Amino acid sequence: MAEVRAYFQVAYKRFGDNIPKVIDADFVRAIDSSDDGLDVALMSMDLSTEKCMEYLQEPRSVIQERTKLAGKKQRLEAAQLKLDRSSPKPPSSLILPNTFTIMVKKNSKKNNTSWWSDRNRETAETAVPEAPEVHTAGTWQGSLALKIPAKPPGPDTEKIPLSPAPEPPVSDPYSVPSTPRAPSLRAPTPELYPEYDSESPRSASPRMEPGPGGDRPTAAEEPRMGDYFTKRRELLDILKKLHSTGIQNELDLPQIVVIGSQSVGKSSLIESMSGLTLPRDSGTCTRCPMECRLQYGQAWSCKISLRFHVDRTGRPLATMREVPFGSTLYNAEDVEKMLRRAQRAILRPELDPTLFIDDSDLHVFGVPLTFSGNCVCIQVEGPNVPDLYFYDLPGIIANVGDGGNEADIKLVEDLAKSYIKRPNCIVLLVISCETDFENQGAGRLVLKDPALRKRTIGVLTKVDRIEFGGASKWVRMLRGEDQPLLHGWYCVKQRDLVQLQEGVTWEEARSFETEFFQTTSPWADLDASQRARLGSQKLADRLGSILSNLVSQELPGIRKTVNVELSKVNKRLSELAPPTISDPRKVVITLIRDFTKKLSKHVEGIPPMVNPADPTDTTATGLLHNLNEAYERFRVKLHKTAPQFRPWSTTSNVDSQTQKRLLDTAKQDDDAVGLGKTNSLHADEVMDLAKRSRTRELPGNYPFSVKERLILESVNQWSDLAQECFAEVKDIVVRHIIRIVDEHFKGYNNGGLKEAVSKITSEQIVKCTALTKKKIEGLYQSERSPYTQNEQYFLSYKAKMLNRYKSIYQELEGKTNLVTALRGYNPSNQYSINTNQWSYLNQAIANLQAFGITVSAEDLITLLPQHDTSQALDIMAEVRAYFQVGYKRFGDNVPKQIDADFVRGIDSSEDGLDVALMSMDLSTEKCLEYLQEPVTVIRERSDLTSKKKRLQSAQSKLDRYYRG
């Protein structure tokens, strides 16, 4: 531990110095190095006079701002000149020290007063001391300059608001934070500019011109709102550009998604906000996502494109492609026809989209998809078009018609879930008032999730079709009393069937919608806060504000994520860079050599990992450790084949408890006694076998075949156990080698190198297996002929077992006390047994020692009177002693043979695996084939390259946006 910790201290200090040093030398200083630095690179630019003039052009934003300021200056100068000519001097003025100026505009006809602070029109409260009366008689309109002390208001001073009291603010988690995280987007403050507050009833102010997508400022108000709308368009434009790169598959880009059940009026709602006419059918008319990019412009135009990012089966494409569909449209009546054809092209991704552009009869042979995840993109600009960016998804369907595919129900629902699950997705939930809310699947899909409620805006459509007396439940939803949403509910009314047939324009429809909500109960009876949520123009304004604010809030994080992801992709691509191979034979031979060296190390034994993640992985836990465990299991199974002798007669009345105690006595240091599968034999049974086996032996002698027969009762079980042990070892070794091959040649599977090495390795394993099995069988056959030169161990173990067997027999014959005394005798403790017995034993053992005979008290058990089974006990002790010798020998020889002929044999120095692998075809051409990259690597590099292009495109667009 100390040595490892000391080396870490050295290494981390060295590495901690080297990294900053390399970064400083090769990056920081290298950017501006004297040899090939930035100054040298910049000199390669085109520095001709014409190009330099082009470089020095002013930014477009500066030119636009100068133009706007010039126009504003002209209008202000004209207004100033008119006021100077027409306005009389103010009736009175009051000048006070230490003040700032407030302009007071008085109109006696309407008898109202507005206070405007010259501090950027921000809301303020100013302490105004009691001042002389300001004369307001007549119809005078002009300016009165008051100098008021700028001191904090006291308890006796009056607080004068500099603007009308604002409506209570609506809680909005997508509002821009006070500390800008991106180029600031701040809508004109509703408290100061109530006419621009989409949530306020003042939005109908005559200063705003109505349009199909929402109120717009009048010419007089345009300069004041110009910066706001410009910034909002810029944010929505960068959002559109990011979506066009296909980066939404990797990043959670802000987006609005319109979802609703089938035939709830989604298309009509989009038409009312955009002024477009979308395809209509009696059933499902939207069969793929539709990206709608709406933007204010001087002239109306529409561009349609197709974005393909999944194949026909729904799998992501390696490269997203977006292709224009037809030319730019300048007539809104052509949009419906082109959208219908564009959707047909999306549903036939295998065909060239241009086939559908002039398909006047909309007929192309083939089977189209019923739904697709690819997208039709619409970009609309116009003077009456709101700044919006959203996706319209196919309506949620509850069933399919005859011949329809039931899988489409889940397909459409999964498509909706894939969009709305993203945290930066704002859900526009469309609910029809013509159908019970509970029967609309889109509502259940969204409102059952509390997280989705926080980023969902609800829209109630077809409010003119509510049954008599049924409006109350929808009004409760609008008020937030039922199914509350953080962003609330809105109500809209689209053109009805009669208006569609009469060709009512969207401008006229907007007026009809406004009139409907102003004159129809219960909508006309709502208070101001609820009326602010009635109408398509209110909805469009609110959506544009929420989306642009969300983009402004998330853009810095998106930019950071793009940079981080790009760095990861570049790092991985560098790891997957195709190798440069000058000598393929050398590379292949080196790979094979390193493989055999690695295998040799594992065979010899390497330290295991401290805490292996996979306990079954022998490359982590250690090959030899696993083999030793297998050998130990073999030894235990072998030991259990010991002869199960019972040193008493079958006629002896020995209860189970006494039998267990006697066997425990016989065991002592040998746990195999009384265990195993070998049949148990009693002393009289062994004696009977010995007598029946006699041939021409002299009296008192018994043939060796008796003992041999009893020995083979155990040995005959050893062959299967040895083969089981080898099978287990072989399985461990083979799995270990497969892991090493897979790891070492994981990058060379495609060219056949891994397969060739695996084949030769398998052949080597088969050869070693056959040899090892043959050797194991030879060991087993040798054990079938009892023989040993281990005389000392055999005789000592026989004497020990004979003594135990006799003591058990004597105990059962009634000499329990004497046997107990002999066993319990302790020469140093006279109280260990009966005092007289202890004295006699002490004297007997001492007398024997005087004759040079060293014995223990327990040895004297053999001096007890003989009995007719004494020969049987001698046979049992000799057989048991030979088993002990034989099982230990066989238990060592089998693992040793397996290790020598199989484990080490696979990689032996004479004809091992390294020699066998050299028999491979190692020609230059074959080695080049071996080194082909895997398909998975090629596919991963291709996917990463495509992802890199998307990330670089997004990074470039974000950098240009932040540069301005």
NUKE-688062 format. One line per 3 residues: number of its first residue (from 1); their letters; for each residue x, y, z of C-alpha. Coordinates in steps of 0.25 Angstrom, whole numbers, plus 5000, padded with zeros to 4 digits. Each point is the difference from the previous one (the first is absolute). Example, Ala and Ser with C-alpha at 12.3 -4.5 7.8 and 13.67 -1.06 7.14 Angstrom:
1	as	5049:4982:5031  5006:5014:4998
# end
This chain:
1	mae	5000:5000:5000  5011:5010:5004  5008:4997:4987
4	vra	4988:5001:4991  4996:5013:5007  5014:5006:4999
7	yfq	5000:4997:4985  4987:5006:4998  5005:5013:5007
10	vay	5012:5000:4990  4991:4997:4988  4989:5010:5002
13	krf	5010:5011:5003  5007:4997:4987  4987:4998:4992
16	gdn	4995:5013:5006  5012:5008:4995  5001:4993:4987
19	ipk	4985:5003:4995  5000:5015:5003  5014:5001:4993
22	vid	4996:4992:4988  4987:5008:4999  5007:5013:5001
25	adf	5011:4997:4990  4991:4992:4990  4987:5008:5001
28	vra	5001:5014:5007  5014:5004:4994  4998:4992:4987
31	ids	4989:5008:4996  5009:5012:4998  5013:4993:4999
34	sdd	5012:5006:4992  5001:4989:4990  4986:4997:4995
37	gld	4991:5008:5009  4988:5008:4998  5007:5012:4994
40	val	5006:4991:4989  4986:4993:4998  4993:5014:4999
43	msm	5010:5004:4989  4994:4990:4991  4987:5007:4999
46	dls	4996:5008:4988  5005:5014:5003  4997:5007:4986
49	tek	4994:5013:5001  4987:4996:4995  4999:4989:5010
52	cme	5004:5009:5011  4989:5009:4996  4990:4989:5002
55	ylq	5006:4996:5013  4998:5014:5006  4985:5000:4996
58	epr	4991:5004:5012  4992:4990:5007  4986:4999:4995
61	svi	4994:5002:5014  5008:5014:5000  4994:5004:4987
64	qer	4986:4996:5004  5001:5007:5013  5005:5013:4993
67	tkl	4989:4999:4990  4990:4998:5012  5006:5012:5008
70	agk	5000:5009:4988  4985:4997:4998  4997:5002:5014
73	kqr	5008:5013:5000  4992:5005:4989  4987:4997:5007
76	lea	5004:5006:5013  5005:5013:4993  4987:5001:4993
79	aql	4992:4998:5013  5009:5010:5007  4998:5010:4989
82	kld	4985:4999:5001  4999:5001:5015  5009:5012:5000
85	rss	4991:5007:4990  4986:4996:5006  5002:4999:5015
88	pkp	4999:5012:5009  5010:5002:5012  4996:4992:5012
91	pss	4992:5008:5010  5010:4998:5012  5012:4992:5003
94	lil	5007:4997:5013  5015:4998:5001  5006:4992:5012
97	pnt	5015:4997:5003  5006:4986:4999  4990:4994:4991
100	fti	4997:4992:4987  4990:5004:4990  4986:4994:4998
103	mvk	4991:5004:4988  4985:5002:5003  4990:4999:4989
106	kns	4987:5006:5003  4987:4998:4992  4988:5007:5007
109	kkn	4990:4994:4990  5003:4986:5005  5004:5005:5014
112	nts	5012:4990:5001  5014:5001:5003  5012:4991:4996
115	wws	5014:5001:5006  5012:4995:4992  5013:4999:5007
118	drn	5012:5003:4991  5008:4989:5006  4997:4990:4989
121	ret	4985:5000:5003  5002:4990:5012  4990:4999:5011
124	aet	5003:5009:5011  4995:5006:5013  5004:5014:5003
127	avp	4997:5008:5013  4994:5013:4995  4999:5011:5011
130	eap	4988:5009:5000  5001:5010:4988  4992:5012:4995
133	evh	4988:4996:4992  5001:4998:4985  4990:5007:4992
136	tag	4992:4991:4991  4990:5009:4995  4996:5000:4985
139	twq	5005:4991:4989  5015:5002:5002  5009:4989:4996
142	gsl	5015:5002:5003  5012:4997:5008  5002:5004:5015
145	alk	5014:4998:5005  5000:4997:5015  5013:4999:5008
148	ipa	4997:4990:5011  5010:4996:5011  5005:4986:4997
151	kpp	4999:4995:5015  4994:4987:5006  4986:5002:5003
154	gpd	4997:5002:5015  4987:4997:5008  4994:5013:4997
157	tek	5003:5001:4985  4991:4995:4989  5004:4988:4991
160	ipl	4997:5004:4985  5000:4988:4990  5007:5004:4987
163	spa	4991:4990:4993  4986:4994:5001  4999:4988:5010
166	pep	5003:4988:4992  4992:4987:5000  5005:4989:5010
169	pvs	5012:4993:4993  4997:4986:4994  5010:4990:5006
172	dpy	5009:4995:4989  5012:4990:5002  5005:5004:4986
175	svp	5001:5015:5002  5014:5006:4998  5008:5000:5013
178	stp	5005:5014:5006  5014:4997:4997  5001:4997:4985
181	rap	5006:4987:4996  4999:5002:4985  4999:5013:4992
184	slr	4989:5007:5007  4985:4998:4995  4991:5009:5008
187	apt	4986:5003:4995  4995:5014:5003  4996:5000:5014
190	pel	4985:4998:5002  4999:5009:5012  5005:5012:4991
193	ype	4995:4995:4987  4986:4994:5003  4997:5000:4985
196	yds	5010:4990:4998  4996:4990:5011  4995:4988:4994
199	esp	4993:4996:5013  4994:5014:5002  4986:5005:4994
202	rsa	5007:5012:4996  5006:4992:4988  4988:5005:4992
205	spr	5006:5014:5001  4998:5008:4987  5015:5002:5000
208	mep	5001:4985:4995  4996:4995:4986  4993:4987:5000
211	gpg	5005:4989:4991  4997:4985:4999  5012:4996:5009
214	gdr	4998:5011:5010  5000:5015:5003  5012:5008:4994
217	pta	5005:5014:5003  4995:5011:4992  5010:5008:4992
220	aee	5002:5010:5012  5003:4989:5009  5008:4992:4991
223	prm	5014:5006:5004  4997:4997:5015  4997:4986:4997
226	gdy	5010:4997:4989  5011:4996:5009  4991:4990:5007
229	ftk	4994:4994:4988  5014:4999:4993  5006:4993:5011
232	rre	4989:4990:5001  5001:4997:4985  5015:4998:5002
235	lld	4998:4990:5011  4989:4993:4992  5009:5000:4988
238	ilk	5012:4994:5008  4990:4989:5005  4996:4997:4986
241	klh	5014:4999:4995  5004:4990:5012  4988:4992:4996
244	stg	5004:5000:4986  5014:4993:5004  4992:4988:5005
247	iqn	5007:5003:5014  4987:4998:5007  5003:4985:5000
250	eld	5011:5003:5009  4996:5012:5008  4987:5005:5006
253	lpq	4997:5012:4992  4988:5009:5004  4988:4997:4992
256	ivv	4985:5002:5000  4992:4987:4997  4985:5000:4996
259	igs	4993:4987:5004  4986:4996:5001  4990:4989:4997
262	qsv	4995:4997:4986  4991:5011:4994  5001:5010:5012
265	gks	5003:5012:4991  5015:5000:5000  5002:5003:4986
268	sli	4989:5011:5001  5008:5006:5012  5013:5000:4992
271	esm	4993:5007:4988  4994:5011:5009  5014:5003:5006
274	sgl	5008:4999:4986  4989:5004:4990  5003:4987:4992
277	tlp	4991:4990:4995  5004:4986:5003  4995:4987:4994
280	rds	4987:4995:5006  4994:4986:5000  4988:4994:5007
283	gtc	5010:4991:5008  5014:5002:5004  5006:5011:4991
286	trc	5014:5001:5006  5008:4988:4999  5014:5005:5003
289	pme	5006:5011:5009  4999:5014:4994  5010:5011:5004
292	crl	4994:5013:4998  5009:5012:5000  4992:5013:5000
295	qyg	5007:5014:4999  4997:5014:4998  5004:5006:4986
298	qaw	4997:5011:4990  4995:4990:4990  4992:4987:5001
301	sck	5008:4988:4996  5000:4985:5003  5011:4990:4999
304	isl	4998:4985:5002  5011:4989:5002  5000:4986:5004
307	rfh	5009:4995:5012  5004:4985:5000  5006:4995:5013
310	vdr	4995:4986:5001  4998:4989:4990  4988:4992:4996
313	tgr	5000:4992:5012  5002:5011:5010  5015:4998:5002
316	pla	5009:5013:5001  5008:5003:4987  5015:5002:5001
319	tmr	4998:5014:4994  4988:5009:5001  4996:5006:4986
322	evp	4991:5012:4997  4996:5002:4986  4992:5012:4994
325	fgs	4986:4996:4995  4997:5008:4988  5003:5015:4998
328	tly	4996:5011:5010  4985:5003:5000  4994:5014:4999
331	nae	4986:4997:4999  4993:4994:5013  4990:4992:4992
334	dve	5011:4991:4995  5004:4996:5014  4990:4989:5002
337	kml	5003:4993:4987  5015:5000:5003  4999:4995:5014
340	rra	4991:4989:4996  5010:4995:4990  5012:5003:5010
343	qra	4993:4990:5010  4999:4990:4989  5014:5001:4997
346	ilr	5004:4998:5015  4991:4987:5000  5008:4995:4989
349	pel	5015:5002:5004  5006:4990:4990  4995:5009:4989
352	dpt	5006:5013:4994  4992:5011:5007  5000:5008:4986
355	lfi	4990:4989:4995  4989:5006:5008  5002:5015:4997
358	dds	4992:5000:4987  4992:4988:5004  4987:5007:4997
361	dlh	4991:4988:5002  5008:4996:5012  5002:4986:4995
364	vfg	5013:4992:5001  5000:4985:4999  5005:4992:5013
367	vpl	4996:4998:5014  5002:5013:5009  5002:5000:5015
370	tfs	4988:5003:5008  5008:5009:5009  5014:5005:5001
373	gnc	5010:5007:5009  5006:5008:4989  4996:5015:4999
376	vci	4994:5010:4991  5006:5013:5002  4993:5013:4997
379	qve	5006:5014:5001  4990:5011:4998  5003:5015:5000
382	gpn	4990:5012:4999  4996:5013:5006  4988:4994:5007
385	vpd	5008:4987:5005  5003:4998:5015  5014:4996:5004
388	lyf	4998:4985:5004  5007:4987:4999  4993:4987:5003
391	ydl	4997:4986:4996  4987:4994:4996  4999:4985:5003
394	pgi	4990:4990:4994  4987:5000:5009  4999:4989:5011
397	ian	4991:4989:4994  4991:4990:5009  4997:4990:4989
400	vgd	5002:4997:4985  4990:4998:4989  4998:4987:4992
403	ggn	5013:4995:4994  5008:5009:5009  5012:4996:5008
406	ead	4998:4999:5015  5015:5003:5002  4998:5015:4995
409	ikl	4993:5003:5013  5012:4997:5008  5009:5006:4989
412	ved	4994:5014:5001  4999:5000:5015  5015:4996:5001
415	lak	5003:5011:4990  4993:5010:5009  5007:4995:5012
418	syi	5014:5001:4993  4998:5015:4998  4993:5004:5013
421	krp	5009:4992:5010  5011:5010:4998  5001:5011:5011
424	nci	5002:5011:4990  4987:4997:4993  4988:5009:5002
427	vll	4987:4992:4997  4989:5007:4993  4988:4991:5004
430	vis	4988:5001:4991  4987:4996:5006  4986:5000:4993
433	cet	4988:5006:5007  4992:4991:4991  5004:4987:5007
436	dfe	5001:4997:5015  5014:5002:5005  5001:4986:5006
439	nqg	4998:4994:4986  5012:5008:4994  5013:4991:5001
442	agr	5009:5012:4998  4995:5006:5013  5003:4987:5008
445	lvl	5013:4999:4994  5005:5013:5004  4992:5004:5013
448	kdp	5003:4987:5007  5015:5004:5001  5002:5012:5011
451	alr	5013:5004:4993  4993:5002:4987  4989:5008:5006
454	krt	5011:5010:5004  5004:5002:4985  4986:4999:4993
457	igv	4991:5011:4994  4986:4995:4998  4991:5004:4989
460	ltk	4985:4998:4999  4995:5000:4986  4986:4999:4994
463	vdr	4994:5009:5011  4988:5003:4991  4996:4986:5000
466	ief	4998:4998:5015  4987:4994:5003  4990:5009:5007
469	gga	5003:5001:5015  5013:4993:4998  5010:5012:5000
472	skw	5002:5000:5015  5010:4989:5001  5008:5006:4989
475	vrm	5000:5014:5007  5005:4993:5013  5012:4995:4992
478	lrg	5002:5014:4994  5000:5006:5014  5010:4989:5005
481	edq	4990:4993:5009  5000:4987:4993  5012:4993:4993
484	pll	5009:5012:5004  5012:5003:4992  5012:5009:5003
487	hgw	4998:5007:4987  4985:5000:5001  4990:4997:4989
490	ycv	4996:5008:4988  4987:5000:4992  5000:5002:4985
493	kqr	4989:5000:4989  5003:4996:4986  4993:5002:4987
496	dlv	4987:4991:4999  4995:4992:4989  4992:5011:4994
499	qlq	5011:5010:5001  5009:4990:4993  4990:4998:4989
502	egv	4999:5015:4998  5015:5002:4999  5001:5009:5013
505	twe	5014:5005:5001  5008:4999:5012  5000:5015:5003
508	ear	4985:4999:5000  5000:4988:5008  5008:5006:5010
511	sfe	4990:5012:5001  4989:4989:5002  5007:4993:5011
514	tef	5002:5013:5007  4986:5004:4999  4995:4986:5004
517	fqt	5008:5001:5013  4995:5014:5003  4986:4997:4998
520	tsp	4997:4985:5003  4998:4995:5014  5007:4995:5009
523	wad	5012:5006:4993  4996:5014:5000  4997:4999:5015
526	lda	5014:4996:5004  5009:5010:5007  5012:5007:4994
529	sqr	5010:4989:5003  4992:4989:4994  4996:5008:4988
532	arl	5015:5002:4997  5000:4985:4997  4990:5001:4989
535	gsq	5004:5000:4986  5010:4995:4991  5008:5012:5000
538	kla	5002:5000:5015  5005:4985:4999  5010:5003:4989
541	drl	5006:5012:5007  5001:4992:5013  5006:4988:4993
544	gsi	5010:5009:4993  5004:5006:5013  5002:4987:5007
547	lsn	5008:4994:4989  5009:5011:4998  5003:5002:5015
550	lvs	5003:4985:5001  5009:5000:4989  5007:5013:5006
553	qel	5001:4992:5013  5005:4987:4995  5009:5005:4989
556	pgi	5013:5001:5008  4998:4986:5006  4998:4995:4986
559	rkt	5012:5006:4995  5008:4994:5011  4994:4986:4998
562	vnv	5004:5001:4985  5014:5003:5003  5001:4989:5011
565	els	4994:4990:4990  5009:5004:4989  5012:4998:5009
568	kvn	4995:4986:5004  4997:4996:4985  5014:5005:4996
571	krl	5007:4992:5011  4992:4988:4996  5003:5002:4985
574	sel	5015:5001:5003  4999:4987:5008  4993:4993:4988
577	app	5010:5006:4989  5003:4990:4990  5014:4994:5003
580	tis	5012:5003:4990  5006:4987:4997  5013:4999:4992
583	dpr	5004:4986:5003  4987:4991:5002  5008:4988:5003
586	kvv	5007:5006:5011  4987:5005:5006  4994:4986:5000
589	itl	5012:4993:5005  5001:5010:5011  4986:4998:5004
592	ird	5001:4985:5000  5013:5001:5008  4994:5009:5010
595	ftk	4988:4991:5001  5008:4988:5004  5008:5008:5010
598	kls	4988:5004:5006  4994:4986:5001  5014:4995:5006
601	khv	4999:5010:5011  4986:4996:5003  5004:4985:5000
604	egi	5012:5003:5009  4991:5008:5009  4997:5015:5002
607	ppm	4995:5008:5012  4985:5001:5000  4992:5014:5001
610	vnp	4997:5005:5013  4985:5001:4999  4996:4994:4986
613	adp	4987:5005:4995  4997:4986:4994  5003:4989:5009
616	tdt	4998:4990:4989  5011:5007:4991  5013:4991:5003
619	tat	5009:5011:4993  4996:5009:5012  4999:4989:5011
622	gll	5012:4993:4996  5001:4987:4991  5008:4992:5010
625	hnl	4992:5004:5012  4987:4994:4992  5008:4987:4997
628	nea	5005:4998:5014  4985:5001:5005  4996:4990:4989
631	yer	5011:4991:5005  4996:5001:5015  4986:4997:4996
634	frv	5005:4987:4993  5008:4996:5013  4988:5002:5009
637	klh	4992:4991:4990  5011:4990:5000  5001:4999:5015
640	kta	4986:4997:5001  5002:4986:4993  5007:4995:5013
643	pqf	4996:4986:5005  4988:5001:5010  5004:4990:5010
646	rpw	4992:4997:5013  5009:4994:5011  4989:4992:5006
649	stt	4991:4988:4997  4987:5002:4992  4993:4993:5012
652	snv	5005:5010:5010  4989:5009:5006  5006:5013:4996
655	dsq	4990:5012:5000  5002:5011:4990  5005:5010:5011
658	tqk	5011:4990:5005  5003:4997:4985  5002:5015:4997
661	rll	5009:5001:5013  5008:4988:4996  5002:5005:4986
664	dta	5004:5014:5005  5011:4992:5009  5005:4993:4987
667	kqd	5001:5013:4992  5008:5009:5009  5010:5006:4989
670	dda	4993:4992:4988  4987:5006:4996  4997:4990:4990
673	vgl	4997:4989:5010  4985:4997:4999  4998:5009:4988
676	gkt	4999:4998:4985  4993:4990:4991  5008:4987:5002
679	nsl	4991:4989:5007  5002:4999:5015  5006:4987:5005
682	had	4999:4994:5014  5011:4992:5006  4992:4987:4999
685	evm	4998:5002:4985  5014:5003:4998  5004:4987:5007
688	dla	4989:4992:4993  5006:5005:4986  5014:4996:5005
691	krs	4996:4986:5004  4993:4998:4986  5012:5005:4993
694	rtr	5010:4990:5006  5005:4989:4990  5013:4992:5004
697	elp	5005:5010:5011  5004:4995:5013  4991:5001:5012
700	gny	5000:5015:5005  5004:5005:4986  4991:5007:4990
703	pfs	5003:5003:4986  5004:5015:4995  4988:5000:4990
706	vke	4991:5003:5012  5007:5013:5003  5002:5003:4985
709	rli	4985:4998:4998  4997:5010:5011  5010:5010:4995
712	les	4994:5000:4986  4986:5003:5006  5006:5014:5001
715	vnq	5009:5001:4989  4990:4996:4989  4993:5014:5003
718	wsd	5013:5008:4997  4999:4999:4985  4987:5008:4998
721	laq	5005:5010:5011  5013:5002:4993  4993:5003:4986
724	ecf	4990:5009:5007  5012:5008:5006  5006:5001:4986
727	aev	4987:5004:4993  4999:5012:5011  5014:5004:4998
730	kdi	4999:4999:4985  4988:5009:5000  5007:5010:5009
733	vvr	5012:5001:4991  4992:5000:4987  4991:5012:5005
736	hii	5013:5007:5005  5007:4999:4986  4987:5004:4993
739	riv	5000:5013:5008  5015:5003:4997  4998:4997:4985
742	deh	4987:5009:5000  5008:5011:5008  5013:4999:4992
745	fkg	4994:4999:4986  4987:5008:5002  5004:5010:4989
748	ynn	5003:4989:4990  4987:4992:4998  4996:5005:4987
751	ggl	5013:4995:4992  5000:4986:5006  5012:5002:5009
754	kea	4992:4997:5013  4993:4988:4993  5013:4994:4995
757	vsk	5007:5001:5014  4987:4994:5007  5000:4989:4990
760	its	5015:4996:5003  4998:5002:5015  4988:4991:4999
763	eqi	5008:4989:4993  5011:5001:5010  4990:4999:5012
766	vkc	4994:4987:4993  5014:4994:4999  5004:5003:5014
769	tal	4986:4995:5005  5002:4986:4993  5014:4999:5006
772	tkk	4996:5004:5014  4988:4990:5000  5009:4989:4996
775	kie	5010:5003:5011  4989:5001:5011  4994:4987:4996
778	gly	5014:4994:5001  5001:5005:5014  4987:4994:5004
781	qse	5004:4987:4994  5012:5000:5008  4992:5002:5013
784	rsp	4992:4988:4997  5012:4991:5005  5003:5003:5014
787	ytq	5014:5004:5002  5009:5009:5009  5014:5003:5004
790	neq	4995:5010:5011  5002:4990:5011  5002:5009:5012
793	yfl	4987:5008:4997  4992:4987:4997  5004:4992:5012
796	syk	4998:5012:5010  4987:5003:4994  4996:4985:5001
799	akm	5004:5000:5015  4992:5012:5003  4988:4995:4993
802	lnr	5001:4986:5006  5001:5006:5014  4988:5008:4998
805	yks	4992:4989:4994  5004:4991:5012  4997:5010:5011
808	iyq	4986:5002:4994  4998:4985:4999  5005:4998:5015
811	ele	4991:5011:5004  4988:4993:4994  5004:4987:5007
814	gkt	4999:5006:5014  5014:5005:5003  4995:5014:4999
817	nlv	5006:5005:5013  5014:4994:4997  5000:5005:4986
820	tal	4995:5014:5005  5011:5000:5011  5011:4996:4989
823	rgy	4995:5012:4991  4998:5010:5011  5014:4997:5007
826	nps	5008:5012:5002  5014:4997:5007  5001:5014:5006
829	nqy	4986:5000:5006  4997:4989:5010  4985:5005:5000
832	sin	4998:4998:4985  4995:4985:5003  4998:4991:5012
835	tnq	5012:5002:5010  5003:4986:5001  4999:4998:4985
838	wsy	5009:5012:4998  5010:4994:5010  5000:4986:4993
841	lnq	5002:5006:4986  5011:5010:5004  5008:4988:5006
844	aia	4997:4991:4988  5004:5010:4990  5013:5003:5008
847	nlq	5004:4985:5001  4998:4999:4985  5009:5012:4998
850	afg	5010:4994:5008  5001:4989:4990  5001:5010:4989
853	itv	4986:4999:4995  4992:5013:4999  4985:4999:4999
856	sae	4988:5009:5003  4989:4996:5009  4990:4999:4988
859	dli	5010:4990:4994  4997:4990:5011  4986:4998:4994
862	tll	5007:4990:4990  5004:4991:5012  4985:4998:5004
865	pqh	4996:4985:4997  4998:4997:4985  4987:4996:4994
868	dts	4995:4993:4988  4999:5013:4991  5014:5004:5003
871	qal	5004:4996:4986  4989:5008:4994  5004:5013:5008
874	dim	5014:4998:4994  4995:4999:4986  4992:5012:5002
877	aev	5011:5008:5006  5010:4996:4988  4990:5003:4989
880	ray	4997:5013:5006  5014:5004:5002  5003:4996:4985
883	fqv	4988:5009:4996  5007:5011:5007  5013:4998:4993
886	gyk	4993:4998:4986  4990:5012:5001  5011:5010:5003
889	rfg	5009:4995:4989  4988:5000:4990  4995:5013:5005
892	dnv	5014:5006:4997  5003:4993:4987  4987:5003:4992
895	pkq	5001:5016:5002  5015:4999:4997  4998:4992:4987
898	ida	4989:5010:4996  5009:5012:5003  5012:4993:4992
901	dfv	4992:4995:4988  4989:5009:4998  5002:5014:5007
904	rgi	5014:5001:4997  4999:4991:4988  4992:5010:4992
907	dss	5012:5009:5001  5012:4991:5001  5013:5004:4994
910	edg	5001:4988:4991  4987:4999:4992  4992:5010:5007
913	ldv	4990:5011:4995  5011:5009:4996  5006:4990:4990
916	alm	4986:4996:4995  4996:5015:4997  5013:5001:4992
919	smd	4993:4990:4990  4990:5011:4996  5000:5007:4987
922	lst	5009:5012:5003  5002:5005:4985  4999:5015:4999
925	ekc	4987:4999:4992  4994:4991:5011  5005:5009:5011
928	ley	4994:5012:4993  4987:4993:5000  5001:4996:5015
931	lqe	5002:5015:5004  4987:5004:4994  4992:5009:5009
934	pvt	4987:4994:5007  4987:5005:4994  4996:5005:5013
937	vir	5012:5009:5001  4998:5005:4986  4985:5002:5003
940	ers	5003:5008:5013  5010:5008:4993  4990:5004:4989
943	dlt	4989:5003:5010  5010:5009:5008  5005:5007:4988
946	skk	4985:5003:4996  4998:5005:5015  5013:5008:4999
949	krl	4994:5007:4988  4987:5003:5006  5007:5005:5013
952	qsa	5010:5009:4992  4988:5006:4992  4993:5003:5013
955	qsk	5013:5006:5006  5002:5009:4988  4986:5005:5000
958	ldr	5001:5003:5015  5013:5007:4999  4995:5009:4988
961	yyr	4988:5003:5009  5008:5004:5012  5010:5008:4991
964	g	4988:5008:4995
# end
